[in-house]
Amino acid sequence: MTKAIPTLESFEVIENENGAALKLPNGFMICYHRKYFNLGTFVANGTGFRNTISDPFIFPVPFVDNPTIVTSTANDGDYKYCSVIGVIRNQTKISSVTCSADTSTAGIVTIQYTAFGKWK
């Protein structure tokens, strides 16, 4: 069975204050957004330091199941060096992002995510 290649008109792009989403006709969706966060002092945890951000992102379009999330910190200027080590999410948002760093110093971090999942 041969499947037709979707045309550009069959894709839906949504952009709002919560980011951007690309909806494919087969029900697959990709969402993206990035934000700056002024993180307070990191708390000692084992051999490093951690900081958790509550309710950092709402998806531009809800998913029907929990999406797969890829997160990173962007290095587009002066920023606090840290890495994302944990994410809690559901169908409508990322409810928590935990970052790890080598020092407790506060700073500005740009966190970006890409979410993959189904919209229908």
Backbone torsions as a table, in degrees:
resi	resn	phi	psi	omega
1	MET	NA	127.5	179.8
2	THR	-97.6	134.0	178.0
3	LYS	-103.3	142.3	178.3
4	ALA	-74.0	145.3	175.5
5	ILE	-78.9	128.0	-179.2
6	PRO	-63.4	145.7	175.1
7	THR	-89.8	164.3	178.5
8	LEU	-57.8	-32.5	-179.4
9	GLU	-66.7	-20.3	-178.4
10	SER	-85.6	-7.6	175.9
11	PHE	-92.3	145.3	176.9
12	GLU	-117.4	126.2	177.4
13	VAL	-107.6	129.3	179.6
14	ILE	-123.0	128.8	175.5
15	GLU	-129.1	130.0	176.2
16	ASN	-149.5	-171.7	-177.0
17	GLU	-63.0	-13.4	-179.7
18	ASN	-98.6	6.1	177.9
19	GLY	122.2	-154.2	-177.2
20	ALA	-129.7	148.8	178.0
21	ALA	-136.7	142.7	174.0
22	LEU	-118.4	113.4	-179.1
23	LYS	-100.7	125.0	178.2
24	LEU	-95.6	153.2	-175.9
25	PRO	-62.7	-23.5	-179.3
26	ASN	-81.9	3.3	178.0
27	GLY	98.7	-5.5	178.7
28	PHE	-80.4	145.3	-179.3
29	MET	-141.4	145.2	174.9
30	ILE	-123.1	128.9	177.0
31	CYS	-119.4	150.6	-179.8
32	TYR	-146.0	144.6	172.6
33	HIS	-164.7	156.7	174.6
34	ARG	-142.7	146.9	-178.6
35	LYS	-144.9	155.0	172.1
36	TYR	-93.5	138.1	176.9
37	PHE	-129.1	133.7	173.8
38	ASN	-94.1	98.2	-175.5
39	LEU	-83.1	135.3	176.1
40	GLY	-73.5	-167.7	-179.0
41	THR	-60.0	135.1	177.0
42	PHE	-78.6	143.2	-176.2
43	VAL	-96.4	137.3	178.9
44	ALA	-58.9	136.4	179.2
45	ASN	-151.5	104.5	-177.6
46	GLY	65.8	-123.4	-179.4
47	THR	-95.7	2.0	-178.9
48	GLY	-134.1	-157.6	-178.2
49	PHE	-134.7	147.6	-178.2
50	ARG	-132.2	155.1	175.2
51	ASN	-146.1	133.8	-179.8
52	THR	-115.3	132.7	177.8
53	ILE	-103.2	125.9	179.2
54	SER	-93.9	138.7	177.7
55	ASP	47.6	54.4	-177.5
56	PRO	-77.6	-28.2	-174.7
57	PHE	-139.3	138.7	167.7
58	ILE	-112.7	133.2	-179.8
59	PHE	-68.2	144.9	179.1
60	PRO	-64.6	-24.9	177.3
61	VAL	-142.9	134.7	179.4
62	PRO	-70.3	151.2	173.9
63	PHE	-94.0	162.2	177.2
64	VAL	-86.0	-22.3	174.7
65	ASP	-135.0	169.4	176.8
66	ASN	-60.1	125.8	-179.9
67	PRO	-79.7	165.9	169.8
68	THR	-84.5	133.8	-175.0
69	ILE	-117.6	135.2	170.3
70	VAL	-119.1	124.1	-179.0
71	THR	-123.7	156.9	174.1
72	SER	-158.4	164.3	171.7
73	THR	-100.0	138.9	-179.2
74	ALA	-93.9	148.1	179.9
75	ASN	-116.1	59.3	-176.1
76	ASP	-98.3	29.1	179.1
77	GLY	158.8	-164.5	176.3
78	ASP	-68.1	129.6	-176.1
79	TYR	-158.3	165.7	175.1
80	LYS	-78.4	124.5	177.8
81	TYR	-75.6	120.2	175.4
82	CYS	-159.7	173.1	176.8
83	SER	-134.1	149.5	177.4
84	VAL	-78.4	126.1	-179.4
85	ILE	-117.2	-7.4	-179.5
86	GLY	-162.8	145.3	179.8
87	VAL	-139.7	135.5	170.4
88	ILE	-113.3	127.6	-176.7
89	ARG	-141.7	163.3	171.8
90	ASN	-137.6	-160.4	-176.3
91	GLN	-71.6	-20.6	-173.3
92	THR	-112.2	-17.5	-175.0
93	LYS	-163.9	167.4	165.4
94	ILE	-95.9	115.4	-173.8
95	SER	-89.5	-14.4	-179.1
96	SER	-161.8	139.1	173.3
97	VAL	-129.2	127.7	178.0
98	THR	-110.3	131.3	-179.8
99	CYS	-113.9	150.7	177.9
100	SER	-121.4	143.2	179.9
101	ALA	-144.4	166.2	178.9
102	ASP	-85.0	-16.7	-178.8
103	THR	-130.8	166.5	179.7
104	SER	-90.9	-1.8	-175.4
105	THR	-59.5	134.1	176.5
106	ALA	-71.1	162.8	177.6
107	GLY	177.9	175.3	179.8
108	ILE	-93.7	134.3	-179.7
109	VAL	-131.3	137.3	171.1
110	THR	-99.7	120.8	177.8
111	ILE	-113.4	134.6	177.9
112	GLN	-128.0	149.8	178.4
113	TYR	-134.7	154.8	166.3
114	THR	-128.3	129.5	-179.8
115	ALA	-116.2	138.8	-178.8
116	PHE	-124.9	134.2	178.3
117	GLY	176.2	-163.9	-177.6
118	LYS	-104.4	138.7	174.7
119	TRP	-100.5	-14.2	176.0
120	LYS	-144.8	NA	NA
